[in-house]
């Protein structure tokens, strides 16, 4: 069963409570999403580490219930 945008956002926010999350359904099929995640927790982390943090928040859903996710992560600027 595919994840909907609200569930993806909820899972990310549960793992990164201070994050601002924007989810876009890229094809309108509920299977291909883009996510923009902005979090102070990303400061000082590499892009790979930032993405790993989001994937951890999503648990085992990536590649299973969540087929495709174009992920962009950003640390807020002071």
C-alpha positions, 0 to 999 in steps of 0.5 A: 500500500502506497503512502500518501503525502500527509503520512510522509510529512507526519513520519518526517516530522515525528523523526525531525520535530523541528522540520518544515516539510513540503511534499509534492505529488510529482505525477498525481499518482500517489507514488512519486513524491518530492520532499523539501525538508528544512531543519536546524538539525541539518546544520553542520551535516553533509547532504548524505547525512541529512538524507540519512536522517530523513530516511531514518525518519521514514523507516522501512517505507522507502523503496517499499510503500514509498516507491520514489522520493526526490529529496531536497534537504536544507539547513536554515540560514541564520 
